[in-house]
């Protein structure tokens, strides 16, 4: 799909599209954006709960390393 069309439709890598063809053989492109709720369960659960403070600390450490 041409870059200009992807930009116009605000498509990102992994976005899904559907082509609908009517009886006159006209085609229509429908963008199928995935709602955030559809992302639930994509990552494994952590082995132990992590607090917000621990997350913030890990982020700060990682930023210092880069």
N, C-alpha and C positions, 0 to 999 in steps of 0.2 A: 504494500500500500504506500503510495507516495507520501513523503514527509509532510508536505503542505496539508494534505488531507488529514493525516494523523494529528497535526497541530490544531487544525480547525475543529476537529471532533474531540480534542483534548484526550486522545488515546495514549495510554502508557503501555509499556511492555507487559504482557500478560492479560491485558483487557480482552474481553470476548466481544465478538460482533456476530450478528446474525444477518444473513441475506434472505430477504423475502421476495419471491418472484410471483407476480400476479398473472392472471389469465392472458394479458396482452404481452407477457414476457418482459415487463418493466421490473427492474430490480430496485429494492429499497434496502439500505443498510441500517441496522438498528444496533446501537451500542449497548452492550450488556455490562454495566458497571456492577461490580460486586459490592454489596453493602458491608460495612465494617463487621457486622455481626456474622457474616459469612466466613470471616477469618478465624473465628473462635476454634480452638483445638488444633491449629496448624503446627504449633510448637509444643514440644513435650513439657509436662509440668516439671518444675524444679524438684530436686530430691528433697529439699527442705525449704520452708517459706523464707522469703527474703524481705527485710523491712525496707522502707523507703530510704532510710538513712544509709543502709548498706548499699543500696543501689546508687545513691548519690556519691558515696565514697568510692565505689568501684569506677564510676564514670570519671570522677576527678583524677584518680590514679591513672586511668587509661589516657586521659588528655595530657597528663604530665609526661607519659611515656612517648607520646607521638611528637 
